[in-house]
Amino acid sequence: MLHIEARQISKSYGEVAAVQAISFTIEPGQIFALLGPNGAGKSSLIRMLVGLTRPDDGEILLRQQDQPLSQLPQRSYGYLPEDRGLYPDRTVRQNLSYIGQLRGIDKTALVGQIEQWCRRLDLLDKLDDNLSKLSKGNQQKVQLISCVLHKPALLILDEPFSGLDPVNQEKVLVILNELRTEGTTVLLSAHQMALVERLADKMLLLNKGQQVAQGSLAEIRQQLAPEKWFAVGLAQQLHCSELQALGSVSEVEQMTATEFKICLAPDASVSQLLQQLTAVAELSDFSRIEPGLHQLYLAAVGQHDVLLQSSAQGNSKGAAA
Ligand SMILES: Nc1ncnc2c1ncn2[C@@H]1O[C@H](COP(=O)(O)OP(=O)(O)OP(=O)(O)O)[C@@H](O)[C@H]1O
């Protein structure tokens, strides 16, 4: 059981503050997703965790069975780097055999395992093709297999879905879910919000090296969009102002003559809202509208950019004065 904790870690490249005082904990068996726009600091963070670079500040604490570790044990993790690293002039089979043996898998077992994974990811007929002949997506799948072959306790995947078509993205999602069920811990970075929403137990949203939000989807929703919105359909037409006048309503958006989006007042309960609505009209629909991760992400990154701009302007005014 591998515990990973980052405490206030920072990393700069010259003038670029790539990661700024970021903290998080990854529990064993969890899928932890790093999200953020290009250049947010996701790969920089991952490179520190796998020990390719060191934090300028802060610390990374690793523990296995309650024993502290100075670095991740070689065979306990699989790492899919951003700049993929297999041999292009070797066949799929040769690449995977080499990696498998390097990770200590028995030669005879390895043959079967390679075939099993390649069958699962539709690569069986490519086994004896040179990697360089494969499409980008198929090369990506070979890279993924090279990370999971030795059944590591921890998978660190920098953009595992990039270059994959929707069918293969779905296959990888199913595989990652299965691995989690078997107890594997997964740290991944991704830009595919719809997939992350279905996969991640916990997420860290970064922008320009800083934390924007962290937690489960429900916690992130609570942090970024605490208002409760409902879709309300009425059996008859009603003027928007009649709904707005209800004590449990803070905002109303009219969608059609009989359909509205209603925001619950902060101090009101859902049952109060329902009571007040049914007192003025017959309801044909009443359902909660929950913002998806994509929507939350765009709003949060946009707000964070505005915040950074205004603090930069404040600083430059301060400096001018
Ligand atoms: N080796 C390096 N030397 C100089 N600057 C770097 C280096 N690696 C990253 N950076 C800079 O650090 C910042 C964070 O980059 P990083 O690659 O960590 O972002 P990312 O979130 O992984 O982006 P993407 O989604 O585009 O892969 C960027 O401004 C990048 O230009």
Ligand as a Chemical Component Dictionary entry (heavy atoms), coordinates in Angstrom:
data_LIG
# 
_chem_comp.id                   LIG 
_chem_comp.type                 NON-POLYMER 
_chem_comp.pdbx_formal_charge   0 
_chem_comp.three_letter_code    LIG 
# 
loop_
_chem_comp_atom.comp_id 
_chem_comp_atom.atom_id 
_chem_comp_atom.alt_atom_id 
_chem_comp_atom.type_symbol 
_chem_comp_atom.charge 
_chem_comp_atom.model_Cartn_x 
_chem_comp_atom.model_Cartn_y 
_chem_comp_atom.model_Cartn_z 
_chem_comp_atom.pdbx_ordinal 
LIG N1  N1  N 0 12.156 21.672 -18.848 1  
LIG C1  C1  C 0 11.579 22.862 -18.860 2  
LIG N2  N2  N 0 12.285 24.001 -19.049 3  
LIG C2  C2  C 0 11.703 25.206 -19.040 4  
LIG N3  N3  N 0 10.382 25.403 -18.830 5  
LIG C3  C3  C 0 9.623  24.313 -18.643 6  
LIG C4  C4  C 0 10.166 22.996 -18.644 7  
LIG N4  N4  N 0 9.165  22.118 -18.399 8  
LIG C5  C5  C 0 8.041  22.861 -18.270 9  
LIG N5  N5  N 0 8.310  24.171 -18.419 10 
LIG C6  C6  C 0 7.340  25.278 -18.289 11 
LIG O1  O1  O 0 6.637  25.061 -17.071 12 
LIG C7  C7  C 0 5.256  25.364 -17.248 13 
LIG C8  C8  C 0 4.420  24.140 -16.895 14 
LIG O2  O2  O 0 4.626  23.166 -17.914 15 
LIG P1  P1  P 0 4.059  21.691 -17.819 16 
LIG O3  O3  O 0 4.605  20.925 -18.969 17 
LIG O4  O4  O 0 4.280  21.175 -16.455 18 
LIG O5  O5  O 0 2.500  21.964 -18.032 19 
LIG P2  P2  P 0 1.315  20.941 -18.346 20 
LIG O6  O6  O 0 0.189  21.309 -17.432 21 
LIG O7  O7  O 0 1.798  19.542 -18.297 22 
LIG O8  O8  O 0 0.928  21.355 -19.832 23 
LIG P3  P3  P 0 0.309  20.493 -21.068 24 
LIG O9  O9  O 0 -1.143 20.257 -20.770 25 
LIG O10 O10 O 0 0.495  21.416 -22.230 26 
LIG O11 O11 O 0 1.116  19.230 -21.202 27 
LIG C9  C9  C 0 5.092  25.847 -18.676 28 
LIG O12 O12 O 0 5.161  27.250 -18.691 29 
LIG C10 C10 C 0 6.299  25.240 -19.382 30 
LIG O13 O13 O 0 6.678  26.038 -20.488 31 
# 
loop_
_chem_comp_bond.comp_id 
_chem_comp_bond.atom_id_1 
_chem_comp_bond.atom_id_2 
_chem_comp_bond.value_order 
_chem_comp_bond.pdbx_ordinal 
LIG N1  C1  SING 1  
LIG C1  N2  SING 2  
LIG C1  C4  DOUB 3  
LIG N2  C2  DOUB 4  
LIG C2  N3  SING 5  
LIG N3  C3  DOUB 6  
LIG C3  C4  SING 7  
LIG C3  N5  SING 8  
LIG C4  N4  SING 9  
LIG N4  C5  DOUB 10 
LIG C5  N5  SING 11 
LIG N5  C6  SING 12 
LIG C6  O1  SING 13 
LIG C6  C10 SING 14 
LIG O1  C7  SING 15 
LIG C7  C8  SING 16 
LIG C7  C9  SING 17 
LIG C8  O2  SING 18 
LIG O2  P1  SING 19 
LIG P1  O3  DOUB 20 
LIG P1  O4  SING 21 
LIG P1  O5  SING 22 
LIG O5  P2  SING 23 
LIG P2  O6  DOUB 24 
LIG P2  O7  SING 25 
LIG P2  O8  SING 26 
LIG O8  P3  SING 27 
LIG P3  O9  DOUB 28 
LIG P3  O10 SING 29 
LIG P3  O11 SING 30 
LIG C9  O12 SING 31 
LIG C9  C10 SING 32 
LIG C10 O13 SING 33 
# 
